Amino acid sequence: MAEEGKQAADGPEPDPGSGPAPGADSTSEPGARSVPERDPYFDNAKFLAVALVVVGHAWEPLRSAAVGGRALGAAQSFIYAFHLPVFIVMCGYFSRGFSRSRDRTRKLVAAIVVPYVIFSVTYVVYTELLAGRHMTWDPLEPYYLTWFLPALLAWRLSVPLWQQLRLPAAAALAVLIWLFAGFVTLPRMLDVVQVLSFLPFFVAGLVLSPRHFALLRRPAARVAGAVVLVAGLIAAYGLETFVDPEWVHWRRSFAQLGVGAPSGVGFRVLALAAAVVLTTAFLAVVPARRTWFSGLGAASMYAYLLHGFVTLFLSYQDWYYRISGWEVPALTLGCVALAVALMTTPVRLAFHWAVEPRLGWLFKP
């Protein structure tokens, strides 16, 4: 469960989804300072993606216990095939100006390093209480869902390199690194396998521009995206009993998955193709208009870092593995409600110190 819980969140910076909406007037009055309007499209995408993360974590113990059968297993594999790439693409997209930022070191410390230390320690202590056994905290081995923070740190630090390369060279290098992660059994330190395996999605986000997202907002793209997602879910159901779900988690080498290099490359390429297609389809169906959850999407990092305390608690309850029938859909709706609750203003006020710490006292003016 702990290993499976390593899922993504959007960029851990407090407000990564801001930006001018297409066609929006970003000024107020003559002489006033220009204030860009938040684009609800990105907040909508982050809300929907983090809701899928919460649902996926709650489903994982049930799938391990064969609760929900083939349908639940297929649904979880389907979700895991694209929700992490969605987050990473958006993180790359909003990291395009990172190398030009004057306070990038402060952002890395406040938005990634400090939250990582707080939550990685807290989750280890929390699991000790649930499991009734001693656990050791190792900062180089991220526990549970905290792996994404050091991964984002590594990707952000690599931004200047990717921005110096021409597009074909950047794409080729990212794919070669992605392929290397499958051929070689790498150490567990900082979950380096996933860091390298998901790198192409971060690089893809860096090279995307607003016009690319504008293409996805067209009505035809929305219809096509919905069709692709339905087809993907049907395909996941058909492949559930034939394909190891580990292929969509990107955390094992070919040797660890028990396949040779030719088969491993084939499965890995198919998983990458599925991730690209489903990520594109998901971003196409995301509402571009302001919705009731647009304001919540700006706080998706709170839902990501905090929901694990609930899903981890459930994984240690015996009764949880005996639910069936209507209880699984009810659990799913409860997970969505939990995600909504964790992105509300009271939760943000209560946990701002841990998720978005203010460290003005630490740095020079």
HELIX and SHEET records of a PDB file:
HELIX    1   1 PRO A   40  SER A   64  1                                  25    
HELIX    2   2 GLY A   69  TYR A   80  1                                  12    
HELIX    3   3 HIS A   83  TYR A   93  1                                  11    
HELIX    4   4 PHE A   98  ARG A  100  5                                   3    
HELIX    5   5 ARG A  104  LEU A  108  1                                   5    
HELIX    6   6 VAL A  109  VAL A  113  3                                   5    
HELIX    7   7 VAL A  114  ALA A  131  1                                  18    
HELIX    8   8 TYR A  144  TRP A  147  5                                   4    
HELIX    9   9 PHE A  148  LEU A  157  1                                  10    
HELIX   10  10 VAL A  159  GLN A  164  1                                   6    
HELIX   11  11 LEU A  167  PHE A  183  1                                  17    
HELIX   12  12 MET A  189  ASP A  191  5                                   3    
HELIX   13  13 VAL A  192  SER A  197  1                                   6    
HELIX   14  14 LEU A  199  VAL A  207  1                                   9    
HELIX   15  15 PRO A  210  LEU A  216  1                                   7    
HELIX   16  16 PRO A  219  LEU A  239  1                                  21    
HELIX   17  17 PRO A  245  VAL A  248  5                                   4    
HELIX   18  18 ALA A  261  VAL A  285  1                                  25    
HELIX   19  19 SER A  294  GLY A  297  1                                   4    
HELIX   20  20 SER A  300  SER A  315  1                                  16    
HELIX   21  21 ASP A  318  ARG A  322  5                                   5    
HELIX   22  22 GLU A  327  LEU A  342  1                                  16    
HELIX   23  23 THR A  345  VAL A  355  1                                  11    
END                                                                             
